[in-house]
Amino acid sequence: MAGALFIVRYQAGFALLGYGIWLLCFNRRWRLYAGMVVGVAVLLAVGMAADRWLYGEWVFAPWNYLQENILHARMDLFRHEPWWYYLTAPVLEGGIFFGLLALVATLVFFCRHPRHVVTWMLIPFLLIHFFLAHKEIRFFFPALFFVPWFLVDLFRGQGERFSRRGWQWVLGVLAVLNLGAMVYNLAQTTPDISFYCMLRDYCRGRGEVVALNLAEETTYCSRMQHFSGEPRVTEARFYLPRNLDLRHCATSAELEAAAQQLTAAGRQVLILSADSGLADHSPLTLRKINWSPYPAWVVRYFNFNDWTRYAVRSKNAYEMVESPVDSADRESGRR
């Protein structure tokens, strides 16, 4: 199991290191160590075989990952965060109530159980991420599975205090709100999937549709990546319609020229942009395609202060509309 964990997520090696130190300190079982060496070696071999099959050559992916991301600091090309990021991010991204409670419960568990195997596993895993310049809260997801247990341990022995009627009402309301939020989020389509569905519906029944965007802009279909000193556009084509031709332009002038040329040739053109007001100031004649990841009834009755726009404000699609002058010119050319 330790070997399987490592080959699917190399960062878990820090947790496994803590586990190994805990074994040496508190649970010396040499037969167990010998069996673990064999098990880890077998799973590493399986991982290397899978890499040979998929990469097409023999590689040692854990070393490549360490070399590129840590030794060559490739991961720092994304962004840098301060050392205290992981003390505030759980609260800001996990919700003030639950995020703060989860953070407190984790720290209390470490203090109450300093010799516990989970403490020895998670502290190295968590601490090493504090020293990395690039930080994201998702890096802590492996530790998130322990949070329900930490919460139970935090409130253990407090049953009498929370058995009072007032606390029962408070906990009951919180449970109902939490259940409602869970059901809504599980049933609600994510913004990116909604965007792909919009493109699929738009392209259905049409010929080839050409989608243009600036290479430097991030959309649901592409983003610029800077690796090895050579910037390149990475595309997410899995969900795109088969009749959608995605093209990238270096400058706005190049994009406008390509859109006009394709439209003049009778092609259907879409422009993907992070600019929510592109149609108002672009020299092109554009019609914005309105879409939303939220159900129509939510937008109609609960869109206070237009909050639904925040999920889609940087992901916009515009249809190139032929101007009356262009249409007249093309018609006269046919005659």
Sequence and secondary structure as in RCSB ss.txt:
>XXXX:A:sequence
MAGALFIVRYQAGFALLGYGIWLLCFNRRWRLYAGMVVGVAVLLAVGMAADRWLYGEWVFAPWNYLQENILHARM
DLFRHEPWWYYLTAPVLEGGIFFGLLALVATLVFFCRHPRHVVTWMLIPFLLIHFFLAHKEIRFFFPALFFVPWF
LVDLFRGQGERFSRRGWQWVLGVLAVLNLGAMVYNLAQTTPDISFYCMLRDYCRGRGEVVALNLAEETTYCSRMQ
HFSGEPRVTEARFYLPRNLDLRHCATSAELEAAAQQLTAAGRQVLILSADSGLADHSPLTLRKINWSPYPAWVVR
YFNFNDWTRYAVRSKNAYEMVESPVDSADRESGRR
>XXXX:A:secstr
 HHHHHHH GGGHHHHHHHHHHHHHH   HHHHHHHHHHHHHHHHHHHHHHHHHHSS   HHHHHHIIIIIS GG
GGT    TTHHHHHHHHHH HHHHHHHHHHHHHHHHH TT HHHHHHHHHHHHHHSSSS  GGGGHHHHTTHHHH
HHHHTTT HHHHTSHHHHHHHHHHHHHHHHHHHHHHHS  HHHHHHHHHHHHHTT S EEEEEETTS  SSEEEE
EETTEEEEEE  TTS TTEEEEEESSHHHHHHHHHHHHHTT EEEEEES TTHHHH SS EEE    SS HHHHH
HH GGGGGGGGTTT EEEEE   HHHHHHHHHHH 
